[in-house]
Amino acid sequence: MNTPYVKKYDENGTVINPIIMHGLFHQEPNRAERRKDMNVTRFHGNGKNYHLTIFKNSKFKRVRQVAITKNGEVNIILHYLPL
């Protein structure tokens, strides 16, 4: 059975059994950090098997370009090429 926490004091009035919060923190990301990538607007359009976007009277092909910087970081550039 769970017992409630009761502060215990010594003769000088200092707490003998303070609450030490060492086991409640973890290294894994929380839910908001895990879902951060899911909330980004997707690079999608009308076609499923062919990357095609149709807007009013014009058609565009979606192309994803990968560029690597001098630091080694990967940048993804999204292009809409007219057909």
Backbone as a printed PyTorch tensor [residue, N CA C, xyz], in Angstrom:
tensor([[[  0.8410,  -1.1770,   0.0000],
         [  0.0000,   0.0000,   0.0000],
         [  0.8850,   1.2380,   0.0000]],

        [[  0.4720,   2.2430,  -0.7830],
         [  1.2300,   3.4820,  -0.8410],
         [  1.0660,   4.2670,   0.4470]],

        [[  2.1820,   4.8080,   0.9040],
         [  2.1340,   5.6470,   2.1060],
         [  2.3850,   7.0840,   1.6970]],

        [[  1.6750,   8.0390,   2.2640],
         [  1.8800,   9.4350,   1.9000],
         [  3.2140,   9.9410,   2.4200]],

        [[  3.7220,  10.9750,   1.7370],
         [  4.9860,  11.5740,   2.1390],
         [  4.7560,  12.4760,   3.3490]],

        [[  5.5760,  12.2940,   4.3630],
         [  5.5060,  13.1130,   5.5660],
         [  6.8960,  13.6740,   5.8040]],

        [[  6.9870,  15.0070,   5.9210],
         [  8.2840,  15.6200,   6.1900],
         [  8.7350,  15.2780,   7.6000]],

        [[ 10.0370,  15.0240,   7.7220],
         [ 10.6140,  14.7460,   9.0380],
         [ 11.6990,  15.7750,   9.2950]],

        [[ 11.6860,  16.3210,  10.5020],
         [ 12.6310,  17.3700,  10.8750],
         [ 13.5590,  16.8610,  11.9690]],

        [[ 14.7880,  17.4430,  12.0100],
         [ 15.6990,  17.1250,  13.1150],
         [ 15.5470,  18.1890,  14.2040]],

        [[ 16.4490,  18.2020,  15.1570],
         [ 16.3400,  19.1190,  16.2870],
         [ 16.4800,  20.5820,  15.8670]],

        [[ 17.2550,  20.8520,  14.7930],
         [ 17.4860,  22.2310,  14.3500],
         [ 16.3670,  22.7550,  13.4430]],

        [[ 15.4600,  21.9260,  13.0120],
         [ 14.3580,  22.3520,  12.1670],
         [ 14.5960,  22.1510,  10.6790]],

        [[ 15.6860,  21.4620,  10.2950],
         [ 15.9260,  21.1890,   8.8770],
         [ 15.2650,  19.8680,   8.4930]],

        [[ 14.9030,  19.7700,   7.2500],
         [ 14.2060,  18.5850,   6.7690],
         [ 15.1980,  17.4340,   6.6130]],

        [[ 14.8700,  16.2870,   7.1700],
         [ 15.7480,  15.1130,   7.0930],
         [ 15.5350,  14.3740,   5.7780]],

        [[ 14.3020,  14.2530,   5.3190],
         [ 13.9830,  13.4820,   4.1180],
         [ 13.4180,  14.3920,   3.0170]],

        [[ 14.2460,  15.2200,   2.3690],
         [ 13.7210,  16.0820,   1.3030],
         [ 13.3720,  15.2630,   0.0590]],

        [[ 12.5010,  15.8220,  -0.7620],
         [ 12.1430,  15.1650,  -2.0130],
         [ 13.2230,  15.5030,  -3.0310]],

        [[ 13.8940,  14.4880,  -3.5290],
         [ 14.9420,  14.6710,  -4.5360],
         [ 14.3900,  14.1520,  -5.8560]],

        [[ 14.2620,  15.0380,  -6.8460],
         [ 13.6750,  14.6620,  -8.1340],
         [ 14.7950,  14.2560,  -9.0800]],

        [[ 15.2470,  13.0300,  -8.9880],
         [ 16.3130,  12.5720,  -9.8770],
         [ 15.8410,  11.5030, -10.8450]],

        [[ 14.7910,  10.8180, -10.5580],
         [ 14.3680,   9.7210, -11.4130],
         [ 13.2200,  10.0570, -12.3490]],

        [[ 12.7380,  11.2960, -12.3440],
         [ 11.5740,  11.6250, -13.1490],
         [ 11.9160,  12.1680, -14.5220]],

        [[ 13.1720,  12.4610, -14.7870],
         [ 13.5700,  13.0240, -16.0580],
         [ 14.1740,  11.9400, -16.9410]],

        [[ 13.8750,  11.9690, -18.2410],
         [ 14.4070,  10.9610, -19.1450],
         [ 15.0010,  11.6390, -20.3620]],

        [[ 15.7830,  10.8940, -21.1130],
         [ 16.5080,  11.4410, -22.2470],
         [ 15.7100,  11.3780, -23.5490]],

        [[ 14.6300,  10.6270, -23.6030],
         [ 13.8530,  10.4970, -24.8180],
         [ 13.0610,  11.7790, -25.0750]],

        [[ 12.8030,  12.1210, -26.3430],
         [ 12.0250,  13.3280, -26.6300],
         [ 10.5580,  13.1320, -26.2470]],

        [[  9.9100,  14.2350, -25.9020],
         [  8.5050,  14.1470, -25.5430],
         [  7.6450,  14.0510, -26.8050]],

        [[  6.3420,  13.9920, -26.6290],
         [  5.4330,  13.7510, -27.7530],
         [  5.4760,  14.8870, -28.7670]],

        [[  5.5800,  16.1170, -28.3090],
         [  5.6120,  17.2550, -29.2270],
         [  6.8610,  17.2160, -30.1050]],

        [[  7.9970,  16.8370, -29.5420],
         [  9.2280,  16.7510, -30.3270],
         [  9.1930,  15.5810, -31.2970]],

        [[  8.5530,  14.4780, -30.9060],
         [  8.4670,  13.3260, -31.8030],
         [  7.5670,  13.6150, -32.9930]],

        [[  6.5240,  14.4110, -32.7950],
         [  5.5600,  14.6860, -33.8570],
         [  5.8850,  15.9480, -34.6400]],

        [[  6.9940,  16.6150, -34.3420],
         [  7.3370,  17.8640, -34.9990],
         [  7.5000,  17.6750, -36.4960]],

        [[  8.1060,  16.5750, -36.9380],
         [  8.2940,  16.3270, -38.3590],
         [  6.9960,  15.9710, -39.0660]],

        [[  6.0100,  15.4760, -38.3310],
         [  4.7480,  15.0970, -38.9400],
         [  3.8850,  16.3190, -39.2650]],

        [[  4.1430,  17.4580, -38.6160],
         [  3.3160,  18.6440, -38.8140],
         [  3.8320,  19.5410, -39.9310]],

        [[  4.8780,  19.1360, -40.6270],
         [  5.4090,  19.9160, -41.7330],
         [  4.5250,  19.6860, -42.9610]],

        [[  4.2790,  20.7420, -43.7150],
         [  3.4470,  20.5680, -44.9050],
         [  4.1720,  19.6800, -45.9090]],

        [[  3.4550,  18.7150, -46.4350],
         [  4.0430,  17.7300, -47.3300],
         [  4.1890,  18.2910, -48.7320]],

        [[  5.1470,  17.7510, -49.4640],
         [  5.4070,  18.1170, -50.8510],
         [  4.6240,  17.1340, -51.7110]],

        [[  3.3260,  17.3620, -51.8460],
         [  2.4710,  16.4260, -52.5700],
         [  1.5380,  17.1950, -53.4900]],

        [[  0.8620,  16.4420, -54.2990],
         [ -0.0440,  17.0610, -55.2540],
         [ -1.1280,  16.0940, -55.6740]],

        [[ -1.5090,  16.1730, -56.9570],
         [ -2.6440,  15.4080, -57.4420],
         [ -2.2910,  13.9790, -57.8170]],

        [[ -1.1010,  13.7460, -58.3940],
         [ -0.7600,  12.4180, -58.8850],
         [ -0.1630,  11.5400, -57.8090]],

        [[ -0.4650,  10.2340, -57.8490],
         [  0.1040,   9.3000, -56.8790],
         [  1.3330,   8.6060, -57.4450]],

        [[  1.2470,   8.1140, -58.6800],
         [  2.3830,   7.3880, -59.2360],
         [  3.3010,   8.3080, -60.0350]],

        [[  2.8100,   9.4430, -60.5000],
         [  3.6310,  10.4240, -61.2030],
         [  3.5130,  11.7270, -60.4330]],

        [[  4.6340,  12.3420, -60.1020],
         [  4.6520,  13.5230, -59.2500],
         [  4.1610,  14.7380, -60.0330]],

        [[  2.8520,  14.8960, -60.0570],
         [  2.2220,  15.9380, -60.8470],
         [  1.3380,  16.8000, -59.9540]],

        [[  1.4280,  18.1060, -60.1410],
         [  0.5670,  19.0460, -59.4400],
         [ -0.1620,  19.8770, -60.4790]],

        [[ -1.4740,  19.9440, -60.3760],
         [ -2.2870,  20.7160, -61.3080],
         [ -2.9120,  21.8630, -60.5380]],

        [[ -2.6600,  23.0830, -61.0180],
         [ -3.2040,  24.2750, -60.3830],
         [ -3.8750,  25.1190, -61.4560]],

        [[ -5.1850,  25.2330, -61.3970],
         [ -6.0060,  25.9380, -62.3830],
         [ -5.7270,  25.3780, -63.7820]],

        [[ -5.0830,  26.1550, -64.6730],
         [ -4.8490,  25.6930, -66.0410],
         [ -3.4060,  25.2700, -66.2860]],

        [[ -2.5980,  25.1650, -65.2850],
         [ -1.1830,  24.8260, -65.4870],
         [ -0.8260,  23.5410, -64.7540]],

        [[  0.1770,  22.8370, -65.2950],
         [  0.6490,  21.5770, -64.7340],
         [  2.0990,  21.7410, -64.3320]],

        [[  2.4620,  21.1400, -63.1960],
         [  3.8300,  21.2160, -62.6940],
         [  4.2790,  19.8340, -62.2520]],

        [[  5.5360,  19.5250, -62.5370],
         [  6.1470,  18.2920, -62.0460],
         [  6.9190,  18.6270, -60.7850]],

        [[  6.7390,  17.8160, -59.7660],
         [  7.4340,  18.0330, -58.5000],
         [  8.7710,  17.3000, -58.5170]],

        [[  9.8400,  18.0240, -58.2290],
         [ 11.1800,  17.4370, -58.1980],
         [ 11.8200,  17.8160, -56.8710]],

        [[ 12.4370,  16.8460, -56.2400],
         [ 13.1080,  17.0580, -54.9650],
         [ 14.6170,  16.9910, -55.2110]],

        [[ 15.3390,  18.0840, -54.9010],
         [ 16.7780,  18.1500, -55.1160],
         [ 17.4870,  18.0810, -53.7630]],

        [[ 18.4970,  17.2270, -53.6710],
         [ 19.2650,  17.0820, -52.4440],
         [ 20.6010,  17.7810, -52.6290]],

        [[ 20.9160,  18.7180, -51.7380],
         [ 22.1720,  19.4470, -51.7980],
         [ 22.9010,  19.2670, -50.4820]],

        [[ 24.1920,  18.9790, -50.5510],
         [ 25.0090,  18.8030, -49.3580],
         [ 25.8890,  20.0360, -49.2020]],

        [[ 25.8430,  20.6710, -48.0410],
         [ 26.6140,  21.8830, -47.7990],
         [ 28.0510,  21.5310, -47.4450]],

        [[ 28.8930,  22.5610, -47.2810],
         [ 30.2890,  22.3340, -46.9070],
         [ 30.4200,  21.7380, -45.5180]],

        [[ 29.4300,  22.0090, -44.6600],
         [ 29.4540,  21.4710, -43.2950],
         [ 29.0120,  20.0170, -43.2440]],

        [[ 28.5030,  19.4920, -44.3400],
         [ 28.0170,  18.1220, -44.3720],
         [ 26.5340,  18.0030, -44.0940]],

        [[ 25.8470,  19.1290, -43.9600],
         [ 24.4110,  19.0980, -43.7330],
         [ 23.6860,  18.8370, -45.0470]],

        [[ 22.5430,  18.1900, -44.9650],
         [ 21.7530,  17.8640, -46.1480],
         [ 20.6040,  18.8580, -46.2480]],

        [[ 20.5360,  19.5720, -47.3580],
         [ 19.4330,  20.4880, -47.6350],
         [ 18.5940,  19.9020, -48.7640]],

        [[ 17.2810,  19.9140, -48.5910],
         [ 16.3760,  19.4200, -49.6120],
         [ 15.6610,  20.6240, -50.2110]],

        [[ 15.7910,  20.7870, -51.5320],
         [ 15.1730,  21.8910, -52.2430],
         [ 14.0200,  21.3220, -53.0630]],

        [[ 12.8390,  21.9220, -52.9230],
         [ 11.6480,  21.4460, -53.6060],
         [ 11.3790,  22.3440, -54.8070]],

        [[ 11.2500,  21.7320, -55.9920],
         [ 11.0280,  22.4720, -57.2310],
         [  9.6850,  22.0660, -57.8420]],

        [[  9.0210,  23.0320, -58.4590],
         [  7.8400,  22.7840, -59.2720],
         [  8.2170,  23.1820, -60.7080]],

        [[  8.4440,  22.1900, -61.5480],
         [  8.8560,  22.4530, -62.9230],
         [  7.6250,  22.4550, -63.8440]],

        [[  7.4780,  23.4810, -64.6680],
         [  6.3010,  23.5210, -65.5630],
         [  6.4030,  22.4560, -66.6540]],

        [[  5.2660,  21.9040, -67.0300],
         [  5.2210,  20.8880, -68.1020],
         [  4.7800,  21.5120, -69.3950]]])
